[in-house]
Amino acid sequence: MKKHIILLFSLVLALSGCEIDESLNRDQKNPTIVPGDALFTNGTRNLFDLMNSCSVNENVFRLYAQYWAQTTYPDESQYNQITRNNGGYIWNTLYRDVLQDLKGSKEVLAEEGASNLTNKNAIISVMEVYAYSVLVDTFGDVPYTEALDPTNSSPKYDDAATIYIDLISKLNTAISDMSGSEGFSSAQDPIYNGDLTKWKKAATSLKLRMGLRLADVNASLAQQTVESISVSDLITTNDDNFGIQYLGSAPNTNPLWVSLVQSGRNDFIAANTYIDVLNPLNDPRRPFFFNTVNGDYVGGTYGSANNASVNSNLSDLMKTPDLIGSIITASEVNFLLAEAVERGYSVTGTAEAYYDAGVSTSILEWGGEQADVDTYLAQTEVAYTTAAGDWKQKIAQQKWIAMFNNGFEGWTTWRIFDTLTFNAPEGQTLADIPTRFLYPVTEATLNGTQLDAAAAAIGGDTKTTKVFWDAQ
């Protein structure tokens, strides 16, 4: 029996080219059958929108990474997770709008007898793994084995470390299942336009990221995972970045444009935490990120209300509606490889070469020239052999700089390495900077017993409880 789903998806409406009052045309007795391909497209778009948004109701990771500061309302950079239910939005979006669609996509595609089913399922699995990895990295223990079951109103929370092991196994299966060159069509695949080779690189790069997450808590599995990867199978050039090319008109614009331009608001500026690192290095990425104030790049005080007129605002590029939104880039992958080499894993190449490539691909990705790369890397404070600190400090700083438009990985870089110099908001200490998000308040009502067990298992449902891999 085919899976029947009421057509609620904005993307499907967008594809129709019409704006309609859906309630006038919906036959409640004969709900529309949403094709499996459309469910995949919609779930994928919802996931990328979440990770690229800067709405304080949806995604505050650029604030938590201290790239941005706020103007009038600094609650989020003061780590208030309650007022806007930040964790609840992430939780609901990933379970309801992403994972449920992806699960439904697999079911409907099977019922449809879809072509290239094995490859399509492998691609969907990659997206599922990424979504669950974000849930674990954000909250810790989460529903997994009993999740997405409409008959189970109180799913248990699985152990985060165990989830990670299973996710890596699923990635291995997905990677091995990808064969030939055909998956979803270019019209159905908003990321790689049907290029299966690039999907395989994205899956392998996600595997590298997740393997290194385990380095301080499960060294043997981390090493085994990383060493099973061939560098040639990774995203190492910007042409292969795992990102969505947004369009120039609504409703398919980058969500940054919605918050920074369409809203008519001016809520965000450069944070002093970030600017105070970029300025001494004459970082060539600054003009791509921010505007100047009287010729200078000026960061507002992190965690405080700031005057937008005297601080650097987001650049015109950042406000472009069709700005690409990436969640894995060549820059990140190269820094991950540098880390793997320094940890003693059997990886071809040198840490210095990967570090240089991480810097280079970041500068070039944003529009810099090779001359900018050469000048930047020639500085004593940047060159791998002469930059201050041990390998963790060197890689962490440049990786954090490069993750500017991926706030989740910027915040995670701070959590992993514990070497970055962040600022504490007024009245708080560095120990108050969150290492996770609180479980949604609705879980206490809907699934309280399981929530209480999970909170006890992770060491308490607090913002400063560390997720399992954050062992430093």
C-alpha positions in Angstrom: 0.0 0.0 0.0 1.4 3.3 -1.0 2.3 5.8 1.7 -0.2 8.7 1.5 1.0 12.1 2.8 -0.9 15.4 2.9 1.1 17.8 0.7 2.5 20.3 3.2 5.8 21.0 1.6 6.8 24.4 0.5 9.4 23.1 -1.9 6.8 21.2 -3.9 4.7 24.4 -4.1 7.7 26.3 -5.3 8.4 23.7 -8.0 4.8 24.2 -9.2 5.5 27.9 -9.8 2.3 28.9 -8.1 1.3 30.4 -4.9 -2.1 29.0 -3.8 -4.3 28.7 -0.8 -3.7 25.0 -0.4 -6.8 24.5 1.8 -9.1 25.3 -1.1 -7.7 22.4 -3.2 -6.9 19.7 -0.7 -9.2 16.6 -0.7 -8.9 15.3 2.9 -10.4 12.0 1.8 -7.8 11.5 -0.9 -4.5 13.0 0.2 -1.9 13.7 -2.3 0.8 11.1 -2.8 4.1 12.8 -2.5 6.8 11.2 -4.7 9.8 9.7 -3.0 12.1 11.9 -4.9 10.3 15.0 -3.7 10.5 13.9 -0.1 14.3 13.5 -0.5 14.6 17.0 -2.0 12.4 18.5 0.7 14.2 16.8 3.6 17.6 17.8 2.2 16.6 21.4 1.6 15.2 21.6 5.2 18.5 20.3 6.5 20.6 22.8 4.6 18.3 25.6 5.4 18.6 24.9 9.1 22.4 24.7 9.1 22.7 27.9 7.0 20.1 30.0 8.7 21.1 32.8 11.1 17.7 33.4 12.5 17.9 33.6 16.3 14.9 31.3 16.4 16.6 28.7 14.3 20.4 28.7 14.3 22.6 30.5 16.8 25.8 28.7 16.0 27.6 31.6 14.4 27.0 33.4 17.7 28.3 30.4 19.7 31.4 30.3 17.5 31.8 34.0 18.3 32.1 35.0 14.7 29.2 37.4 15.1 27.9 39.7 17.9 24.5 41.2 18.3 23.1 44.7 18.3 19.8 45.3 20.1 19.0 41.9 21.6 22.0 39.9 22.8 20.1 37.1 24.6 21.5 34.4 22.3 25.2 35.5 22.7 24.5 35.5 26.5 23.5 31.9 26.1 19.9 32.1 26.8 18.5 28.9 25.2 15.1 29.1 26.9 13.3 32.2 25.6 13.4 31.2 22.0 13.6 27.5 22.6 16.7 27.2 20.4 17.2 23.5 21.1 13.6 22.8 20.4 13.7 24.3 17.0 16.8 22.2 16.0 15.2 19.1 17.5 11.9 19.5 15.8 13.4 20.4 12.4 15.7 17.5 12.3 13.2 14.9 13.5 10.0 16.2 11.9 11.2 18.1 8.8 14.3 16.2 7.8 14.5 12.7 9.1 10.8 12.0 8.7 11.0 13.1 5.1 14.1 11.0 4.4 12.5 8.0 6.0 9.4 8.5 4.0 11.5 8.9 0.8 13.0 5.5 1.2 9.6 3.9 1.8 7.9 5.6 -1.1 10.8 5.0 -3.5 10.6 1.3 -2.7 6.9 1.2 -3.2 7.3 3.1 -6.5 9.9 0.6 -7.7 12.2 3.6 -8.4 15.1 3.4 -10.8 18.6 3.5 -9.3 17.0 2.6 -5.9 20.3 1.3 -4.3 22.1 4.5 -5.1 19.2 6.7 -4.1 18.9 4.9 -0.7 22.7 5.3 -0.2 22.4 9.1 -0.8 19.4 9.3 1.6 21.4 7.4 4.2 24.2 9.9 4.0 21.7 12.7 4.8 20.2 10.7 7.6 23.7 10.1 9.1 24.5 13.7 8.9 21.2 14.7 10.6 21.7 12.3 13.4 25.3 13.4 13.9 24.1 16.9 14.3 21.6 15.8 16.9 24.2 13.9 18.9 26.8 16.7 18.6 24.2 19.2 19.8 22.4 17.3 22.6 24.3 14.1 23.4 22.0 11.1 23.9 19.0 11.3 21.6 16.2 9.0 20.4 17.6 6.8 17.6 16.6 3.1 17.5 13.0 4.0 18.5 12.8 7.3 16.8 10.3 8.2 14.0 7.8 5.5 15.0 4.3 7.1 15.1 3.1 4.3 17.4 5.7 5.0 20.0 5.1 8.2 21.9 8.0 7.7 24.4 11.0 6.6 22.4 14.1 5.8 24.5 17.2 8.0 24.2 20.1 5.9 22.9 23.7 6.3 24.1 25.4 8.9 22.0 28.7 6.9 21.6 26.8 3.8 20.4 24.8 5.9 17.9 28.1 7.3 16.5 29.4 3.8 16.0 26.2 2.7 14.1 26.3 5.9 12.0 29.8 5.2 10.9 28.7 1.7 10.0 25.8 3.1 8.0 28.2 5.4 6.2 30.4 2.5 5.3 27.4 0.7 3.8 26.2 3.7 1.9 29.7 4.3 0.4 30.0 0.7 -0.7 26.5 0.7 -2.1 27.2 3.7 -4.4 28.1 2.3 -7.8 27.9 3.6 -11.4 27.1 7.2 -12.0 23.3 7.6 -11.6 21.4 8.5 -8.4 18.7 11.2 -8.2 18.2 13.3 -11.3 19.7 16.8 -11.5 16.2 18.2 -10.9 15.8 16.2 -7.7 19.3 16.6 -6.3 19.8 20.2 -5.0 23.4 19.5 -3.9 25.3 17.7 -6.6 22.8 17.7 -9.5 22.9 13.9 -9.7 26.7 13.5 -9.6 27.1 10.2 -7.7 30.9 10.6 -7.6 30.6 13.8 -5.6 28.0 12.2 -3.2 30.6 9.5 -2.5 33.2 12.1 -1.7 30.7 13.9 0.6 29.9 10.6 2.4 33.6 9.8 2.8 34.4 13.3 4.1 31.6 13.0 6.6 33.1 9.7 7.7 36.5 11.4 8.2 34.9 14.1 10.3 33.1 11.6 12.5 36.1 9.4 12.8 38.2 12.2 14.2 35.4 13.2 16.6 36.2 9.9 18.3 39.9 10.5 18.6 39.9 11.3 22.3 37.3 8.7 23.4 37.7 5.7 21.1 41.2 6.0 19.7 41.2 2.6 18.0 37.9 3.1 16.1 38.9 6.7 15.2 42.2 5.5 13.7 40.6 2.5 12.0 37.9 4.8 10.5 40.3 7.4 9.2 42.9 4.9 7.9 40.2 3.1 5.8 39.8 6.3 3.8 41.7 7.1 0.6 42.5 10.8 0.3 41.4 10.7 -3.4 37.9 9.9 -2.2 37.5 13.1 -0.2 36.4 16.6 -0.8 39.7 18.4 -1.3 38.8 21.0 -3.9 36.1 23.7 -3.7 34.4 22.2 -6.8 33.3 19.3 -4.7 32.1 21.2 -1.6 29.0 19.7 0.0 26.7 22.7 -0.4 23.5 23.9 -1.9 23.5 26.6 -4.6 20.6 28.8 -3.5 18.7 30.9 -6.1 18.3 34.6 -6.5 14.6 34.8 -5.7 12.2 33.6 -3.0 11.4 31.0 -1.8 14.7 29.4 -2.8 17.1 32.0 -1.4 19.8 31.4 1.1 18.2 31.8 4.5 20.9 34.3 5.4 19.3 36.7 2.9 15.9 36.3 4.6 17.3 37.4 8.0 19.8 39.9 6.8 17.9 41.6 4.0 14.3 40.6 3.6 13.6 41.1 7.3 14.8 44.7 7.1 16.6 44.2 10.4 20.2 44.8 11.4 20.8 42.4 14.3 24.3 41.2 13.6 27.8 42.6 13.4 31.3 41.3 13.5 32.4 40.0 16.9 35.5 41.4 18.6 36.5 37.8 19.3 36.9 37.1 15.6 38.1 40.5 14.4 40.8 40.6 17.1 42.3 37.4 15.5 41.8 38.5 11.8 43.2 42.0 12.0 46.8 41.3 13.3 47.1 38.7 10.5 45.8 41.1 7.8 43.5 38.3 6.9 42.5 38.6 3.2 39.0 37.1 3.9 37.9 40.1 5.9 36.3 42.1 2.9 34.3 39.1 1.9 32.9 38.7 5.4 32.5 42.3 6.7 32.3 45.9 5.7 34.7 48.5 7.1 34.0 51.4 9.4 36.2 54.4 8.4 38.5 52.0 6.7 38.9 49.6 9.6 37.4 46.3 10.6 35.8 46.7 14.0 34.2 44.0 16.1 31.5 44.6 18.6 31.7 43.3 22.2 30.6 39.7 22.2 27.7 39.1 24.5 26.6 42.7 24.7 24.2 45.0 22.8 26.2 46.9 20.2 25.7 49.9 18.0 25.7 48.7 14.4 26.9 52.1 13.0 30.3 52.0 14.7 31.0 48.3 14.1 31.6 46.2 11.0 28.4 44.9 9.5 28.1 41.8 7.3 29.4 42.3 3.8 27.3 42.6 0.7 28.5 39.1 -0.3 27.0 37.6 2.8 23.7 39.2 1.9 23.6 37.8 -1.6 20.4 35.7 -2.0 22.1 33.0 -4.1 25.1 32.5 -1.8 26.1 28.9 -1.6 25.5 27.3 1.7 28.0 24.5 2.5 28.2 22.1 5.4 31.4 20.3 4.4 34.1 22.2 2.5 37.5 21.3 1.1 39.0 23.6 3.7 37.6 21.6 6.6 38.6 18.3 5.1 42.2 19.5 4.6 42.4 20.6 8.2 40.9 17.2 9.3 43.7 15.5 7.3 46.3 17.7 9.0 44.9 16.6 12.4 44.9 13.0 11.3 48.6 13.2 10.4 49.5 14.9 13.7 47.6 12.2 15.6 49.9 9.6 14.0 47.4 8.0 11.7 48.6 6.4 8.5 47.6 9.1 6.1 49.5 10.1 3.0 50.9 13.6 3.0 52.2 16.0 5.7 50.3 18.0 8.3 51.9 21.2 6.9 50.7 20.5 3.4 47.2 19.8 4.5 47.2 22.9 6.8 48.4 25.1 3.9 45.7 23.5 1.7 43.0 24.2 4.3 44.0 27.9 4.4 44.4 28.1 0.6 41.0 26.6 -0.3 39.3 28.8 2.3 40.7 32.0 0.9 40.0 31.0 -2.7 36.5 29.8 -1.9 35.6 33.3 -0.8 37.1 35.0 -3.8 40.7 35.7 -2.8 43.6 35.3 -5.2 46.6 32.9 -5.1 48.7 36.0 -4.3 46.6 36.5 -1.2 47.2 32.9 -0.2 51.0 33.2 -0.7 51.3 36.5 1.3 49.1 35.2 4.1 50.9 31.8 4.5 54.3 33.6 4.3 53.6 35.4 7.6 55.5 34.0 10.6 52.3 34.0 12.6 50.5 31.8 10.0 53.2 29.5 8.6 52.8 26.1 10.0 56.4 25.8 11.1 56.6 29.1 12.9 53.0 29.9 14.1 52.6 29.9 17.9 51.6 26.9 19.8 51.5 23.1 19.3 49.8 21.4 16.4 46.4 21.6 18.1 46.6 25.4 18.5 47.8 26.0 15.0 45.2 23.8 13.3 42.4 24.9 15.6 42.9 28.6 15.0 43.1 28.4 11.2 40.3 25.9 11.0 38.1 28.1 13.2 38.9 31.1 11.0 38.0 29.1 7.9 34.7 27.8 9.3 33.2 31.4 9.4 30.1 30.5 7.5 29.6 27.1 9.2 28.9 28.2 12.7 28.2 24.6 13.9 31.7 23.4 12.9 33.2 26.7 14.3 31.6 26.1 17.7 32.6 22.4 17.5 36.2 23.3 16.7 36.3 25.2 20.0 34.8 22.2 21.8 37.2 19.7 20.3 40.5 21.5 20.7 40.0 23.7 23.8 42.7 26.0 22.6 40.8 29.0 21.1 40.5 32.2 23.0 36.9 33.0 23.4 35.3 35.9 25.4 32.8 35.4 28.2 29.7 37.7 28.1 29.6 40.3 30.9 28.7 38.6 34.2 29.7 35.2 33.0 32.9 33.2 32.9 34.5 31.0 30.2 33.1 28.0 32.1 29.6 29.3 31.2 30.1 28.9 27.4 27.8 26.1 26.3 29.1 22.8 25.2 25.7 21.5 24.3 22.0 22.5 24.0 19.3 21.8 26.5 16.8 19.2 25.6 13.5 20.7 24.3 11.0 21.7 27.1 8.3 19.7 25.2 10.2 16.5 25.9 9.6 16.9 29.6 5.9 16.8 29.0 5.7 14.3 26.1 8.5 11.9 27.0 9.5 12.8 30.6 10.6 9.4 31.9 12.9 8.8 29.0 14.2 12.4 29.2 15.1 12.0 32.8 17.0 8.9 32.1 18.9 10.5 29.3 19.7 13.6 31.5 21.1 11.3 34.2 23.1 9.3 31.7 24.9 12.3 30.2 25.6 14.0 33.6 22.8 16.4 33.7 20.7 18.4 31.2 22.8 21.5 31.4 24.4 23.8 28.8 27.8 22.9 30.1 27.5 19.2 30.2 29.9 17.8 27.5 28.8 15.5 24.7 30.6 12.2 24.8 33.4 13.0 22.4 34.3 16.2 24.2 36.7 14.6 26.6 39.4 17.2 26.9 
